[in-house]
Amino acid sequence: MPFSWDDRYVLRRVDDNDPRHHRIYKHSAVAGAITDADNHFSHAPDLAAKRRYDARRIDPASAWAVSLSGNPTVMMAVFVLRRLP
């Protein structure tokens, strides 16, 4: 069975403006597994197609600064992905 992003909790940019993909830096089946201790990433993000998955922010008040190698620090938060009908 292929991997599905459906009901996965993901760490992604708050200001995500990629029209085609959610750029995912960490994911988990449990929301609490992603915390503000996840604040630096040096690898390329995983991609999930926006035409297949909607992203809903878990806690609108919670976001934190994350540094990306070769890029400025950006604000990220936890979202849950759901398959679109």
Legacy VTK file of the C-alpha trace (Angstrom):
# vtk DataFile Version 3.0
C-alpha trace
ASCII
DATASET POLYDATA
POINTS 85 float
0.000 0.000 0.000
1.470 3.396 -0.965
2.096 6.047 1.692
-0.781 8.446 2.365
-0.532 11.896 3.957
-4.187 11.635 5.038
-4.564 12.503 8.756
-0.810 13.070 9.183
0.426 15.912 11.374
3.053 17.944 9.581
5.431 20.810 10.267
5.344 23.335 7.442
5.752 27.053 6.827
2.952 29.298 8.053
3.324 31.493 4.949
3.488 28.567 2.509
3.036 30.023 -0.970
3.971 27.078 -3.192
0.940 26.660 -5.485
1.543 22.934 -6.063
2.924 21.344 -2.901
2.863 21.396 0.884
6.567 21.430 1.845
6.797 19.155 4.879
9.812 19.275 7.174
8.585 16.734 9.746
5.542 14.488 10.004
3.956 12.176 12.542
0.784 10.258 13.320
0.717 12.124 16.672
0.501 15.926 16.859
2.524 16.085 20.083
5.544 14.509 18.385
6.203 17.822 16.624
7.342 20.584 18.994
9.233 23.860 19.010
12.377 21.809 19.673
12.154 21.024 15.938
13.797 24.302 14.988
16.504 23.517 12.417
16.426 21.468 9.219
19.246 20.888 6.770
17.425 18.467 4.459
15.023 19.105 1.597
11.342 18.921 2.572
8.976 16.123 1.614
6.240 17.179 -0.794
2.487 16.510 -0.683
0.316 17.635 -3.587
-2.093 20.456 -2.724
-4.542 19.139 -5.312
-4.850 15.963 -3.183
-4.519 17.250 0.415
-5.894 20.173 2.378
-3.928 21.526 5.358
-5.606 22.756 8.551
-3.529 24.468 11.213
-3.849 22.715 14.579
-3.261 25.657 16.941
-3.501 29.062 15.250
-1.723 30.734 18.173
1.283 28.405 18.093
4.107 29.009 15.622
7.874 29.155 16.053
10.983 30.220 14.200
12.779 27.463 12.292
16.118 27.863 10.570
16.655 26.230 7.204
20.142 25.631 5.847
20.968 28.230 3.228
17.738 30.158 3.896
16.565 32.692 6.416
14.628 31.726 9.514
10.925 31.176 8.790
7.836 30.719 10.946
6.394 27.193 11.030
3.465 25.487 12.728
1.769 22.106 12.960
-0.951 21.313 10.423
-3.009 18.202 9.760
-3.358 17.040 6.160
-6.658 15.613 4.918
-7.368 14.027 1.558
-9.611 16.164 -0.627
-12.752 14.506 -2.010
LINES 1 86
85 0 1 2 3 4 5 6 7 8 9 10 11 12 13 14 15 16 17 18 19 20 21 22 23 24 25 26 27 28 29 30 31 32 33 34 35 36 37 38 39 40 41 42 43 44 45 46 47 48 49 50 51 52 53 54 55 56 57 58 59 60 61 62 63 64 65 66 67 68 69 70 71 72 73 74 75 76 77 78 79 80 81 82 83 84
